[in-house]
Structures are given as structure tokens and as C-alpha cells.
């Protein structure tokens, strides 16, 4: 089970900031399933964790997502991306967290079902945090680099939190992506 202690220790080990000051100062942490290795799984086999304080009590929410694309194109490199997202429209259709700061991605030109981590690019590519379908089974084209929620219901809860956080701290969010093998679970 992921606890605040595990998240704090993991973030410290990796040299990432863990936000603790004030209510709704959210830590948005994508956790990529290390067990899949370099294989393109086309599954929602990762998770996103949001840790924050509410009236000085720590809260943790956790949902199924994909941090990997379904086709093997752009794949976000693990790291912390400060101020990288803001509430905005995903493809002009609905509110999501829209990329507004640089991220580093791996580019896979071979697309052979194995992620290639040789070529990286850093920039703004439209890598948003958004939803798939009501309860999607496969990633397919829901992600070509985006961080995508499996279930609409979970995404809606996430966005309620993001709007509360924006009211307290402004409309800029940091996104941290880690590998599950790096979690310091005791």
C-alpha cells in the first residue's frame, strides 16, 4: 500500500520535491508499472496518485491510468516536471490538465512493440493528463504520449481536486513520473 511515508521517502531518494505547505498543495505522481519492462502492453497498468493535505490531514487518492502510449510513439521519461500542466481544454473538448511546460519524452521510430529509450526530445508536445472512455479496456489511440485515466468517473474526481488546488495555489501543477521499482515500500 502506498502511504505518505512511502511517497515522501521515494521522492526524497529520487531528488524530487514533495509539496507539503497548505491545503490542496497537490503532489501528482504517475507510477509506471516496472514489471512490464520495455514491452508495449496497450493496458491501463499504471497508476496516478495524488497526495495533499486537507485541514492538516494527509489525503491520498489513487487511480488506474496509463503512462505509456498504446502505439509505441512518445513516452514520458521518468522525472519531475515543475509547473508543467494547467487546467485547460484537451483537444478543445473538455477540461483536463494540459501541458504548458516542457517534458522529456522518448521517441520510438521503430514501433516494434518494444519501447526504445535511445532518442529523447524535450518540449511542449500536447502531453495532457486526460480521460479515456467510461471504463476503457485498451489504451489504443487514447494516448500517443498522454497520461490517461482508464475510467471517466476517476478522472472526474481528479479534476474536482485539481480545481480546488487551483483555487488555493493557482493554475499551475507539477507532474512527477516514477517507476514502481523505485517505490521505497517497507
Short mmCIF file of the C-alpha atoms (twelve columns), coordinates in Angstrom:
data_MODEL
# 
_entry.id   MODEL 
# 
loop_
_atom_site.group_PDB 
_atom_site.id 
_atom_site.type_symbol 
_atom_site.label_atom_id 
_atom_site.label_alt_id 
_atom_site.label_comp_id 
_atom_site.label_asym_id 
_atom_site.label_seq_id 
_atom_site.Cartn_x 
_atom_site.Cartn_y 
_atom_site.Cartn_z 
_atom_site.pdbx_PDB_model_num 
ATOM 1   C CA . UNK A 1   0.000   0.000  0.000   1 
ATOM 2   C CA . UNK A 2   1.220   3.477  -0.817  1 
ATOM 3   C CA . UNK A 3   1.431   5.751  2.211   1 
ATOM 4   C CA . UNK A 4   2.569   9.329  2.719   1 
ATOM 5   C CA . UNK A 5   5.769   7.989  4.318   1 
ATOM 6   C CA . UNK A 6   6.484   5.847  1.241   1 
ATOM 7   C CA . UNK A 7   5.822   8.755  -1.117  1 
ATOM 8   C CA . UNK A 8   7.974   11.191 0.876   1 
ATOM 9   C CA . UNK A 9   10.867  8.728  1.150   1 
ATOM 10  C CA . UNK A 10  10.679  7.815  -2.540  1 
ATOM 11  C CA . UNK A 11  10.527  11.416 -3.691  1 
ATOM 12  C CA . UNK A 12  13.476  12.328 -1.425  1 
ATOM 13  C CA . UNK A 13  15.526  9.374  -2.738  1 
ATOM 14  C CA . UNK A 14  14.876  10.482 -6.316  1 
ATOM 15  C CA . UNK A 15  15.648  14.146 -5.546  1 
ATOM 16  C CA . UNK A 16  12.102  15.356 -6.218  1 
ATOM 17  C CA . UNK A 17  10.197  17.996 -4.267  1 
ATOM 18  C CA . UNK A 18  7.267   16.785 -2.167  1 
ATOM 19  C CA . UNK A 19  4.754   19.600 -1.663  1 
ATOM 20  C CA . UNK A 20  3.566   19.919 1.937   1 
ATOM 21  C CA . UNK A 21  2.641   23.566 2.547   1 
ATOM 22  C CA . UNK A 22  -1.067  24.306 2.941   1 
ATOM 23  C CA . UNK A 23  -4.283  22.618 1.952   1 
ATOM 24  C CA . UNK A 24  -4.607  21.182 -1.575  1 
ATOM 25  C CA . UNK A 25  -0.937  21.659 -2.445  1 
ATOM 26  C CA . UNK A 26  -1.148  18.552 -4.591  1 
ATOM 27  C CA . UNK A 27  1.566   16.050 -5.407  1 
ATOM 28  C CA . UNK A 28  0.561   14.455 -8.718  1 
ATOM 29  C CA . UNK A 29  2.624   11.307 -9.109  1 
ATOM 30  C CA . UNK A 30  2.383   8.894  -12.015 1 
ATOM 31  C CA . UNK A 31  3.698   5.430  -11.175 1 
ATOM 32  C CA . UNK A 32  4.755   3.394  -14.198 1 
ATOM 33  C CA . UNK A 33  4.473   -0.385 -13.810 1 
ATOM 34  C CA . UNK A 34  8.109   -1.549 -13.924 1 
ATOM 35  C CA . UNK A 35  7.053   -5.199 -14.255 1 
ATOM 36  C CA . UNK A 36  6.145   -4.654 -17.911 1 
ATOM 37  C CA . UNK A 37  9.736   -3.756 -18.789 1 
ATOM 38  C CA . UNK A 38  10.119  -2.261 -22.252 1 
ATOM 39  C CA . UNK A 39  7.083   -4.048 -23.753 1 
ATOM 40  C CA . UNK A 40  4.187   -2.051 -25.182 1 
ATOM 41  C CA . UNK A 41  1.258   -3.586 -23.251 1 
ATOM 42  C CA . UNK A 42  -1.622  -1.398 -24.506 1 
ATOM 43  C CA . UNK A 43  -3.091  -1.735 -20.967 1 
ATOM 44  C CA . UNK A 44  -4.033  0.695  -18.203 1 
ATOM 45  C CA . UNK A 45  -1.479  -0.975 -15.939 1 
ATOM 46  C CA . UNK A 46  -0.035  2.107  -14.230 1 
ATOM 47  C CA . UNK A 47  -1.458  4.415  -11.576 1 
ATOM 48  C CA . UNK A 48  -1.661  8.037  -10.639 1 
ATOM 49  C CA . UNK A 49  -1.503  9.063  -7.000  1 
ATOM 50  C CA . UNK A 50  -2.497  12.467 -5.686  1 
ATOM 51  C CA . UNK A 51  -1.301  13.290 -2.164  1 
ATOM 52  C CA . UNK A 52  -2.319  16.503 -0.421  1 
ATOM 53  C CA . UNK A 53  -3.345  17.971 2.913   1 
ATOM 54  C CA . UNK A 54  -6.889  18.906 3.823   1 
ATOM 55  C CA . UNK A 55  -7.197  20.713 7.173   1 
ATOM 56  C CA . UNK A 56  -3.715  19.415 8.108   1 
ATOM 57  C CA . UNK A 57  -4.690  15.781 7.436   1 
ATOM 58  C CA . UNK A 58  -2.944  13.906 4.635   1 
ATOM 59  C CA . UNK A 59  -5.174  12.518 1.910   1 
ATOM 60  C CA . UNK A 60  -4.209  10.069 -0.840  1 
ATOM 61  C CA . UNK A 61  -6.202  9.227  -3.936  1 
ATOM 62  C CA . UNK A 62  -5.079  6.535  -6.374  1 
ATOM 63  C CA . UNK A 63  -6.464  5.612  -9.808  1 
ATOM 64  C CA . UNK A 64  -5.674  3.362  -12.784 1 
ATOM 65  C CA . UNK A 65  -4.067  5.139  -15.737 1 
ATOM 66  C CA . UNK A 66  -1.564  4.548  -18.479 1 
ATOM 67  C CA . UNK A 67  1.727   6.420  -18.506 1 
ATOM 68  C CA . UNK A 68  2.553   4.703  -21.780 1 
ATOM 69  C CA . UNK A 69  1.010   5.138  -25.182 1 
ATOM 70  C CA . UNK A 70  -0.845  2.385  -26.956 1 
ATOM 71  C CA . UNK A 71  1.161   2.565  -30.163 1 
ATOM 72  C CA . UNK A 72  4.769   2.995  -29.024 1 
ATOM 73  C CA . UNK A 73  5.346   6.627  -30.082 1 
ATOM 74  C CA . UNK A 74  6.144   9.289  -27.411 1 
ATOM 75  C CA . UNK A 75  6.730   8.039  -23.864 1 
ATOM 76  C CA . UNK A 76  7.351   10.459 -20.981 1 
ATOM 77  C CA . UNK A 77  10.725  9.973  -19.305 1 
ATOM 78  C CA . UNK A 78  10.581  9.467  -15.525 1 
ATOM 79  C CA . UNK A 79  11.280  12.700 -13.650 1 
ATOM 80  C CA . UNK A 80  9.690   15.702 -12.016 1 
ATOM 81  C CA . UNK A 81  8.286   18.402 -14.265 1 
ATOM 82  C CA . UNK A 82  7.642   21.534 -12.192 1 
ATOM 83  C CA . UNK A 83  4.757   23.713 -13.375 1 
ATOM 84  C CA . UNK A 84  4.263   21.527 -16.444 1 
ATOM 85  C CA . UNK A 85  0.447   21.422 -16.520 1 
ATOM 86  C CA . UNK A 86  -2.561  23.696 -16.084 1 
ATOM 87  C CA . UNK A 87  -6.306  23.251 -16.315 1 
ATOM 88  C CA . UNK A 88  -7.250  23.770 -19.949 1 
ATOM 89  C CA . UNK A 89  -9.151  22.114 -22.759 1 
ATOM 90  C CA . UNK A 90  -7.979  18.744 -24.039 1 
ATOM 91  C CA . UNK A 91  -8.258  18.894 -27.839 1 
ATOM 92  C CA . UNK A 92  -10.707 21.782 -27.356 1 
ATOM 93  C CA . UNK A 93  -13.329 19.371 -25.959 1 
ATOM 94  C CA . UNK A 94  -13.275 19.187 -22.137 1 
ATOM 95  C CA . UNK A 95  -11.244 20.357 -19.164 1 
ATOM 96  C CA . UNK A 96  -8.161  18.319 -18.328 1 
ATOM 97  C CA . UNK A 97  -4.601  19.070 -17.239 1 
ATOM 98  C CA . UNK A 98  -2.986  20.477 -20.341 1 
ATOM 99  C CA . UNK A 99  0.764   20.526 -20.873 1 
ATOM 100 C CA . UNK A 100 2.084   24.090 -20.582 1 
ATOM 101 C CA . UNK A 101 5.723   23.442 -19.658 1 
ATOM 102 C CA . UNK A 102 8.428   21.210 -21.108 1 
ATOM 103 C CA . UNK A 103 8.531   17.430 -20.638 1 
ATOM 104 C CA . UNK A 104 11.165  14.998 -21.839 1 
ATOM 105 C CA . UNK A 105 9.954   12.073 -23.926 1 
ATOM 106 C CA . UNK A 106 11.466  9.056  -25.568 1 
ATOM 107 C CA . UNK A 107 10.691  8.803  -29.285 1 
ATOM 108 C CA . UNK A 108 10.261  5.343  -30.781 1 
ATOM 109 C CA . UNK A 109 10.565  5.405  -34.548 1 
ATOM 110 C CA . UNK A 110 10.704  1.603  -34.924 1 
ATOM 111 C CA . UNK A 111 7.316   0.789  -33.309 1 
ATOM 112 C CA . UNK A 112 8.104   -2.893 -32.890 1 
ATOM 113 C CA . UNK A 113 6.249   -3.410 -29.591 1 
ATOM 114 C CA . UNK A 114 9.362   -2.582 -27.534 1 
ATOM 115 C CA . UNK A 115 9.882   0.919  -26.128 1 
ATOM 116 C CA . UNK A 116 13.063  2.479  -27.477 1 
ATOM 117 C CA . UNK A 117 14.794  4.767  -24.979 1 
ATOM 118 C CA . UNK A 118 17.622  5.920  -27.246 1 
ATOM 119 C CA . UNK A 119 16.093  9.116  -28.672 1 
ATOM 120 C CA . UNK A 120 14.826  11.862 -26.358 1 
ATOM 121 C CA . UNK A 121 13.202  15.209 -27.031 1 
ATOM 122 C CA . UNK A 122 12.275  17.949 -24.596 1 
ATOM 123 C CA . UNK A 123 9.491   20.404 -25.314 1 
ATOM 124 C CA . UNK A 124 5.771   21.037 -25.330 1 
ATOM 125 C CA . UNK A 125 4.081   18.247 -27.266 1 
ATOM 126 C CA . UNK A 126 0.476   18.327 -26.024 1 
ATOM 127 C CA . UNK A 127 1.068   15.588 -23.458 1 
ATOM 128 C CA . UNK A 128 -2.003  16.118 -21.343 1 
ATOM 129 C CA . UNK A 129 -3.476  14.309 -18.350 1 
ATOM 130 C CA . UNK A 130 -6.944  13.313 -19.531 1 
ATOM 131 C CA . UNK A 131 -9.522  10.518 -19.662 1 
ATOM 132 C CA . UNK A 132 -10.214 7.617  -21.980 1 
ATOM 133 C CA . UNK A 133 -13.744 6.193  -22.123 1 
ATOM 134 C CA . UNK A 134 -16.238 5.303  -19.416 1 
ATOM 135 C CA . UNK A 135 -14.132 2.244  -18.480 1 
ATOM 136 C CA . UNK A 136 -11.649 1.548  -21.268 1 
ATOM 137 C CA . UNK A 137 -10.097 -1.903 -21.661 1 
ATOM 138 C CA . UNK A 138 -7.265  -0.954 -24.047 1 
ATOM 139 C CA . UNK A 139 -5.175  2.188  -24.461 1 
ATOM 140 C CA . UNK A 140 -5.067  2.132  -28.297 1 
ATOM 141 C CA . UNK A 141 -5.164  5.738  -29.525 1 
ATOM 142 C CA . UNK A 142 -6.353  7.236  -26.224 1 
ATOM 143 C CA . UNK A 143 -2.681  8.023  -25.659 1 
ATOM 144 C CA . UNK A 144 0.094   8.924  -28.026 1 
ATOM 145 C CA . UNK A 145 2.145   10.149 -25.076 1 
ATOM 146 C CA . UNK A 146 -0.537  11.496 -22.720 1 
ATOM 147 C CA . UNK A 147 -1.134  10.259 -19.191 1 
ATOM 148 C CA . UNK A 148 -4.645  8.814  -19.467 1 
ATOM 149 C CA . UNK A 149 -7.225  7.717  -16.906 1 
ATOM 150 C CA . UNK A 150 -8.886  4.353  -17.532 1 
ATOM 151 C CA . UNK A 151 -12.253 5.452  -16.085 1 
ATOM 152 C CA . UNK A 152 -14.157 8.693  -16.654 1 
ATOM 153 C CA . UNK A 153 -15.534 8.588  -13.095 1 
ATOM 154 C CA . UNK A 154 -11.997 8.563  -11.638 1 
ATOM 155 C CA . UNK A 155 -10.906 11.379 -13.929 1 
ATOM 156 C CA . UNK A 156 -13.874 13.491 -12.823 1 
ATOM 157 C CA . UNK A 157 -12.835 13.071 -9.159  1 
ATOM 158 C CA . UNK A 158 -9.276  14.017 -10.107 1 
ATOM 159 C CA . UNK A 159 -10.453 17.201 -11.836 1 
ATOM 160 C CA . UNK A 160 -12.542 18.233 -8.810  1 
ATOM 161 C CA . UNK A 161 -9.332  18.025 -6.762  1 
ATOM 162 C CA . UNK A 162 -7.372  19.981 -9.374  1 
ATOM 163 C CA . UNK A 163 -9.941  22.792 -9.373  1 
ATOM 164 C CA . UNK A 164 -9.796  23.004 -5.555  1 
ATOM 165 C CA . UNK A 165 -5.989  23.042 -5.721  1 
ATOM 166 C CA . UNK A 166 -6.034  25.786 -8.363  1 
ATOM 167 C CA . UNK A 167 -8.300  27.907 -6.136  1 
ATOM 168 C CA . UNK A 168 -5.692  27.690 -3.352  1 
ATOM 169 C CA . UNK A 169 -2.405  27.747 -5.266  1 
ATOM 170 C CA . UNK A 170 -3.070  28.930 -8.829  1 
ATOM 171 C CA . UNK A 171 -3.496  27.098 -12.109 1 
ATOM 172 C CA . UNK A 172 -0.039  25.519 -12.460 1 
ATOM 173 C CA . UNK A 173 0.678   21.920 -11.464 1 
ATOM 174 C CA . UNK A 174 3.834   19.848 -11.241 1 
ATOM 175 C CA . UNK A 175 3.785   16.283 -12.533 1 
ATOM 176 C CA . UNK A 176 6.183   13.623 -11.303 1 
ATOM 177 C CA . UNK A 177 6.582   10.285 -13.059 1 
ATOM 178 C CA . UNK A 178 8.389   7.454  -11.276 1 
ATOM 179 C CA . UNK A 179 8.916   3.762  -11.897 1 
ATOM 180 C CA . UNK A 180 7.195   1.371  -9.475  1 
ATOM 181 C CA . UNK A 181 10.545  -0.349 -8.797  1 
ATOM 182 C CA . UNK A 182 11.727  2.901  -7.176  1 
ATOM 183 C CA . UNK A 183 8.966   2.961  -4.525  1 
ATOM 184 C CA . UNK A 184 10.504  2.545  -1.078  1 
ATOM 185 C CA . UNK A 185 7.851   0.200  0.287   1 
ATOM 186 C CA . UNK A 186 8.792   -1.294 3.651   1 
# 
